Amino acid sequence: MKRLNNRGQSLVEFALVLPFLMLVVLGVVEVGYVLLDQHVVTKMSREGSNLISRNTTLDDAVTAMKGMSTRPVNLDANSRLIFSVIKKVATVGTPNYNKEVLYQRHAYGSLSAASAIATRGGGAFSGPDHSAPNSDSDTNLQVTNLPPGMVTLGGMLYVTEIYTTHPLLTPLQRFGVTVPQTLYSVAYF
């Protein structure tokens, strides 16, 4: 009789511990997938900046990035790719002399997301190279949130930003545990 009581006690203890154990296991699995997905997004943003820094057109770089994309990045369904080229104007006597300006920008993808690189105003980027027509004189193109010293006079900075969604694999949100559902990475070259 004593043996049956021990089994019953073990079963009750296991039933009490099981939900917490499952929560920990699900949390480890979900965080592991978030870290894996963030690694993929970071690697792709670095590759994008590397591509556009080699005189590749922005359209060709988008085509290459579409070919390289893998889970979780799907530019046709749940991601956004933003290429930006920032230059420090070297033309003496222009309003943007010695200022960082947004020289080129091209965005592709179905996810609604905006670039983290801010300018004083807007900017129209047109033509086959997606460049600003008056980058030396349009003060609205001046970048306002770039750390100082990233671009030398007459130099260029190539930036790739990738946003993507992370589909949850586990029902952790039902237990009040949240993990990011939108991942972001930026790379500067």
GIHU-V360429 format. One line per field, one symbol per residue. psi: psi as a letter, one per 20 degrees, with the letter a starting at -180 (. if undefined). burial: + if it has 16 or more other C-alpha atoms within 10 Angstrom, else -. A space follows every 50 residues. Layout:
psi = ???
burial = ???
This chain:
psi = hhhhhgghgggggghhhgghghggghgggghghghgghggggghhghghg giikkpqhghhggghhhiqrpjoniigkrppoppppqopjopiqhjpkqp qogqppqqripoqqqioqrhbbpporrhjlqphlhhioiiippikpqqjh prpirqpppppppqqopphrlhhhjjpqqpipqqqqpp.
burial = ----------------------+--++--+--++--++-+++-+++++++ +++----++-++--++-----++++--+++++++++++++-----+++++ +++++++++-+-+-+---+---+-+----+++--+++++++++------- ++---+++++++++++-+---+----------+++++++
